[in-house]
Amino acid sequence: MAFRKPWASPLFPFSWRDLALTAAIFSCAVAVCFFLQNAGVIEGFAPPVFVLAVLLVSRLTTGYLFGLLAAVLGMVCVNFVFTYPYWAFNLSLAGYPLTFFTLLTVSLITCTLTAQAKRQAKLLAESEREKMRANLLRSVSHDIRTPLTSIVGSTSAVLENPGLSDREQRELLESAREEAQWLIRVVENLLSITRMGDDQAPITKEPEPAEEVLGAAAQKFRRRFPQVGVTVSAPEDLLMIPMDPILIEQVLANLLENAAVHGGASHIALSLEPEGDFARITVRDDGGGIPKGELDRLFDGRLKASPASGGDEKRNMGLGLSVCRAIVLAHGGTIQARNLPQGAEFSFRLPTAAKEVPV
């Protein structure tokens, strides 16, 4: 059986980041102690400083390896460097065992609490992910069933009624094509969610010219909704944003389509502007706005289909907005919505510098 190295254990993981962090914290602790020593501070200043250093190392690193290492190094520094006789070990000093026990206890307790906190955070994230998937599944079951029924009805009418005029057949086939296009967009949303949830294929973010992504999304939208006007505004200086352009374009496609289909907009303004370390992208329409009762649950996938004119139902927009939120959060950004005096505004912010986001 192969020998298992200590740092291969989940309790003693090794990372260069943790090593660098430990070195930095201990360098600061040693510098502070030398300063206090040169300032003529009375004996006994070193143990509290290194207790704090051990606490910080144990809290900010993963596992027990560096916390225990910090406790041992702290004890060496206290005894060898900052306790008389200086630069010599004296194991007979009064209080030495207590100091070592204190450092070791602080390390073990802090590492344990940190591990528990990280475990709880992971469980909470998994719970939220499962909740989102359940909400998406409920939305998808409705979003797929409705267009499939319409497609079957339209194609059956054409096949079973050969006497239909060319105009009637064309209307039915166009209706079936629209429903099929809707199904394609539902599948694209589902693929986006699956792609973000796949640990084997994390999101790859590269600096992209945001104006080009907005322009591509607007161009595709105009082809699908030629009756809705779209304007795009961006700053004169090129704004580069770390992103997955396909996913961000998916966000814009969902927001633009929701404004046209659910908001009944005749014009949509798509804008980009820098905002500190972020870039804000805004989709503003002149439609009917968002019902107040739905503002607080727009992005969680719990929206229900609402009645439209003629007794038909509008398709549920909860799935698309859930996907928008998931994509933006995966990029380290935020998304929000609000009503305007006329119409609604959806906006999301993306960091302009690369930011690590847990998947």
N, C-alpha and C positions, 0 to 999 in steps of 0.2 A: 504494500500500500504506500502511495506517495506521501511524503512528509508535507504537512500543511503549514505553511508559514503563518506566523501570528498575525501579520497585517492582512492576510487573506480572510480573517474572521470578521463577521459583521460587528463584533464588539471592539476589534482593534484594526479598523481600516486605516490605510496609509494614503495620504494625498499630499502632493507638493504644496497645495494651497494651505493646508493645515500646518505643514512644517514651516512655511514662510510666516504664517500668522503667529505661530508660537515663538519663532525667532524674534519677530518684531516686538511682541508684547514683553518678552524677557529682556530685550535690549533696552526698552523704555524703563523697565523696573530697575535694571542695573544702573542706568544713567541717573535715575532719581535717587537711588541709594548713595551713589558716589557724590552727588550734589549735597545731600544731607550730611554725609560724612565730612566733606570739606567745609561745610557751614558750621561744623562743631556741634551738631545736634547730639543729645545724650544717647547713650547706648540703648538698643532695643527698638530702633526705628525700622530695621530691615524686615523682621517677621511680618508686620502688617502689610508692608508693600508687596512682599512675595505672596502672601495670602490672597491679596487682590489680583496679582498676576495669575496665580493658579486658578482663581475663580473665573477670570476672563478667558483664559485658554480653554478651560473645561466647558465653558458656555458656548464659545464660538467655534469649536472644532467638533468633529464627528467621532463618536465612540469614546473609548477609554484610553487609547494609546497615548495621546498627547497630554491629556489631563494628568495621567500617572507620571509621565515623563516630566511635566512641569513641576509636580510635587517633589520629585527626586532632585531635579536641578535647583529648585528653590531652596531645599534644605542644604544642598552643597554650598550655594551662594551665601546663605545665612551663616553657616558654620565656618566656612573656609575664608570668605572674603570680608564679611562685615561684622564679625564678632572677634573680640580680642582673645587670644593673640591672632592678629591678622595674617592671612595667607598661610594658615596652618590649621589642620584639623584638631579639634579638642572635643572628643566624645564624652568627656566627663563633665561638661558644662551643665549647670542646673537648668532645667526647663528644656533641654535639647529634645528628649523623647516627646514631650508635650507639643513642641513646635512641629516636629515631624508628623506626629499623629494628627495635628490640626490641619496641616497642609494636605495630608493624604485623605482625611475625612472630607475636607472641602472639595477635593477633586472628585472623589467617588460620588458624593451626594449631587454635585452639580452635573456631572456626566449623566447620572441616572435620570435626574429631572429633565435634562436637555433631551435625552433619548426618548423619554416618555412624551414630552411636548411635541417632538418631531413625529413620533408615531401617531399621536392624536391628530396632528395636522394632516398627516397622510390619510388617516381613516376618514377625516372630515372631507378632504378633497375627493376621495373615492366615493363617499356618500353623495356629494354634490354631483359628481359625474354620473353616478347611477340614476340620480333623480332627473338630471337633464336628459339622459337617454330614455327614461320612462316617459317623460313629457314629449320628447320627439317621436317616440313610437306611437303615442296616442294621436299626435298631430298627423303623422304619416298615414296612419290607418284611415283617417278621413280624407286626407289630401289625395291619396291614391285611388280610393274606392270611387269617389265622385267623378273624376275624369274618365276612369275606365268604364263606368256605367254609361257616360255620355258617348264615348267612342263606340261602344258596342251598339248603343241605340242608333247612332247616326249611320254606321256601316250596315246594320241590319235593315234600316229603312231603305237604303239604296239598293241592297241586294234583293229584298223581298217585294219591292215596288218598281218593277221595270218601267211602269208608265209615268214615272216622275219626269218632269221637264228638266232640261239641262240646267236651268237656273236653280231649281230646287235641289238637284243632285250636287251641284257645286256648293251651295250653302251648307248642305249636310257634311260634305267632305271637308270644307274649310273649318267647320266646327270641330270635326274629328282631328284635323291637323293641329288646331289650337290646343285642344286637350292633350294631344301627344307631346307638343312642345312644353306644356306645363309639366307633364310627367318627367320630361328630360331635365327640367330645372329642379324638380324635387329630388331626382336621383343625384344631380350635381351637388345639391346641398348635403345629402346624406353622405356622399363620397368625401366632401370637405370635412364633415364631422368625423368620419372614420379615419381619414388621413391624420387629423390632429390627435386622435386618440390612440394611434398606433405607435407604441414605444419604439418599434423597429424603424419607423420612418418619421423622425421628428421634423418640425417645420424648419426649413432652411431659409434664412433671411439674408438678403443681400441688398446693398444700397441701390435703390431704384429711383428714377426721376418720377416723382409723384404726379406731376402734371400729365405725363404720358399715360399713366394708369387711369387717371380720371378721363382723359380724352378717349381712350379705348372703350371704357365702360359707357360713356355717353354715346359713342358712335354705334355700338351694338344696340343700345336702348332705342335710338332713333329708328333703326331698321325694324324693330318689333312694334314700336308705338310712334308711327310717323305723325299722328295727330297731336302729340304732346310736344311742346317746345322745350328745349333744354339749352341752357347757357352754362358755360364753364369759365370760371375766373380763377386765376392763379397769380402769385407774385412774380415780378419781373425776374428776380434771381431764381435760378434753378434750385429746387428743394429736393435733396436726396434723403430718402427714408429707408432704413433697413426693413424689408418686408418680403413676404412671398407674394409677388404681384398677382398670381392667379387667384389666391384666396382673397386679397383685398378687392380685386375686381368683382369677385363673387359678392362681397359685402355691398359694394356700390350697386350691382345689378339688383340685389334684393331690395335695397332701399328705394331705388328709382322705380322698380316695378310696383312696390307697395304704394308709393305716392300716386302712380297712375291708376292702379286697379282699385285700391281700397280708399284712397283719398279723393279720387275723381279729379285730379289736378289737370289743368290745361297748360301749365307752365311750371318747370322745375329749374331751380338755380343750384348749380353744383359749384362749390367754392373750396379753395385751399388757401390756408394762411399759417404762417409760423406763430408759435405761441410758447416762448421760452425754449425749453428742451424738448418740446413736442411740436407736432404739426396737427392742426385741426382741419378736418374735412367735413363739410356741411352740405346736407341735402335739404333744400327749402322749397316748399311747394305752395300753391295757392288753392289747394283743395278744401275739403270739408273739415279737416283737422282730426284729432284723436279723441274719441269719447273719454271723458274724465275718469270714468270707472276703469279704464283699461291702461291708463298711464303707468300705474305701479306694477303691471304684470306684462308689459309689452314684450320683454325679452326672455321670458322663462318658458315659452312654449305652451302656456295654458290658455291662450286666446281661443275663443270659439268662433265659428263661422257666423257672420252677421247677415241679416236679411237685406237684400238689395231690391231695387225697383223691379216690379213685375213678379214679385213673389219668389224669385230665385235667391240662391245663397251665394254670397261672395266666398271665394276660397279662403281658408284659414291662413292668415299671414303669420301665425305664431311660429311655424317651423322656420321660415326665412329669417325672422328677427332673432330667433334662438341661435341660428347659425352665425348671424352677424356678431352677436355678443361673444360667442365662443371664439371666433376668429380674432376679434379685436383683443380680447383678453389674452389669447395665446401670443399676441404680438406685444404684450405689456402695455396695452392702452385701455381706454375707457370709452363707453358709448352712452349716450343719453338722448332723450326726446322731450319736446315740449310743444305746446300749442302756440300759434301766433294769432294776432287779431284776425287774420285770414289764412288758413292753411296750417301746416305743421312743419317742424324743423327737427331733423335727425342729424346728430353730429357725433363724430368720434375722434379721439386723439390718439396719435401714434408717436412713440418716442423717436426723436431724430438721431439718437445714438443707439447702438446695439445694446440690448438688455436681455439678460438671461431670464427665461420664464419657465417655471416648472410645468411639465406636461402631465 
